[in-house]
Amino acid sequence: MVQPAERDSRGIVDPAAGLSRFSLDRFAPSGHVARFVDRYWIVTWDLPSGQSYPQHVLPHPVVNLIIEPAVAVAVGVQIGRTTKVLERSGRALGVMFRAGGFSPLAPGPMTRLTDRSAHLVDWLGADAGRWADQVRAAPDQREMVAAAERFLRARLPIEPHPCEDATALVDRIVADPSLRRVDQLAALAGRSERTLQRLFAAHVGVSPKWVVRRYRIYEAAEAVAHGQDVSWADLAADLGYADQAHLTREFSAAFGVPPQQYARRQREAAQ
């Protein structure tokens, strides 16, 4: 079920501040498209002249297709934090695939797309350019999403695809906060850790260890953003960090400030 951003802000750095400057609407895919696509999202903003807002994002381990008024891009899994500077007014449609879900459309192994982006047509062909024009011309959000559904429904496979094994395992990681080590995931999958490494490299683009750490850090950020306590020492040990300081440094690099300062900033923004 697609949750509104106010209830699920994973990946949005400083969500309270950001959602006061732009609107973010999410829509669920349908039919066989839902096996590969997590959601459609539409961002709309209208800032006063001369003002801008840098929205930082810590991306999920997924591909996003993004259509804006002046550009249409395909963005592979991004390892670090990304930033989009919002200015004036605008509207963008995004297609957020499920982990591994872009693999049937990918021009090569997913590891080749990690930390890369390209014009939409470079990865999806000339038809993607015409699709982008349809989205831009759509009179409302419903028609924007409908154009995305038509484009993807014709291209994503109806038959089972090998990427869906990886998708199911990432779903397990997301759903089970106690899953914090790759050996646990391997045991659940009934596969060796090496087999999981190859599966994730082919279809997700990053390692299973990286995915586990990303989602556990998401959860920690969500907890502090909502005023909950987090045992950083326990989390660091469970995730295999050398010590709490290493986890704190990774959190700081991802969210811009240490955990305690991030929590304070969220409380202040919500007031």
Summary of the structure (lengths in Angstrom):
residues: 271
radius of gyration: 18.7
end to end distance: 28.8
largest distance: 56.8
contacts: 813
relative contact order: 0.13
helix: 47%
strand: 18%
